[in-house]
Amino acid sequence: MQLAQRVRQLPPYLFVEVSRKIAAKRAQGHDVISFGIGDPDLPTPPHIIESLCQAAQVPANHRYPESDGLPEFRRTIADWYEKRFAVSLDPDKEVLPLIGSKEGIAHVALCFIDPGDVALVTDPGYPVYSIGTMFAGGETYYLPMTAETGFLPDLEKIPSAVADRARILWLNYPNNPTGAVADIDFFERVVHFARQHDLVVCHDGPYSEVAYDGYKPVSFMETPGAREVGIEFHSLSKTYNMTGWRVGMVVGNATAVDALMRVKSNMDSGIPQAIQIMAMTALTGPQESIQEHNRIYQRRRDKVVAALRHVGCEVIPPKASLYVWAHVPAGYTSLSFATKLLDEADVVVTPGTGYGPSGEGYVRLSITLADDRLEEAVARLNKLR
Ligand SMILES: *Cc1c(COP(=O)(O)O)cnc(C)c1O
């Protein structure tokens, strides 16, 4: 059996490596606490689950769904964008439900990338942007993000020969892994850049509702001209603790949305209808859980930031996202510092290099672990040194 290049070229999945390390320690009897994985620990709010249970009883929901989703679900998504961001979308042309946003993020490369084409991808970043590019036969050109520019890529620095070959620019704010946020000013420069080089902007925004200190993230779609050049991926996963239910959406440019719909209709048969109904309940029902969860995350964030400063890290508390991005103390690399915390405190953090070469010098901590485990890990870190 001969595996295809695209499979042989796959890097080992980041979290598999992390899990292996944890397993080895645990096998030795250690109580390992992991800040490794970004997956909300709190349950989906009960009224959302109740809606799924009811929808599951209805035989009409047992059949194949439509690839482009229930029209009511597309309308609900458009209404949510209107209410939350004052962005008006045509539910039939500018909205497409996804089987979790990761699915659309991976498949959209098939719409824009031919062999040899370039995708511009921020580094460090969510690995799916470059892997989707590779699956389509394209090449990734990494845009380094540094603390000096607030972890926004410097578009001026992209050689014009590269920018002209580029078909996609990938962006993600609030950002995973850095926790950085972007404003409309930056997005306006992005729209200008996209027009100049005739490329599509794919903005990934699943953390728009996970924010602290009263900060309210913006949507790329709020930017004048955004829908002429781009699309935005969003998801219910992080907003409503729904990672396990697999439901998200893409909105924006009608040509791009239609292309992705046509690709997908040849690959999958849409989101189970009961899950779409559940998602409508999430988007239209009581929203108090969002603020409640953000209060919990903010408390965790503050404890983690204090403990990291105690062990010598430089940290800017993130305004949004589920991640604390910490600069390791002098004399350490990402990996050597992560190894020290595992060896000396049985605490797992992710080396920043797992998200790309510009992640060197950083570690990422996800604040999605139960309060008592987080407290225990923080107590261990506070005892170090
Ligand atoms: C969590 C996450 C997603 C994916 O979420 P889905 O569960 O697939 O909707 C997408 N992008 C980033 C950057 C994420 O962190």
The ligand as an ORCA input file, in Angstrom:
! r2SCAN-3c Opt
* xyz 0 1
  C     -11.583     26.017     18.012
  C     -11.138     26.666     16.760
  C     -11.825     26.461     15.555
  C     -12.806     25.371     15.270
  O     -13.880     25.190     15.796
  P     -14.996     24.175     15.315
  O     -15.278     23.410     16.556
  O     -14.495     23.303     14.215
  O     -16.089     25.068     14.880
  C     -11.429     27.163     14.433
  N     -10.410     28.007     14.483
  C      -9.715     28.207     15.603
  C      -8.586     29.151     15.570
  C     -10.043     27.536     16.766
  O      -9.300     27.721     17.860
*
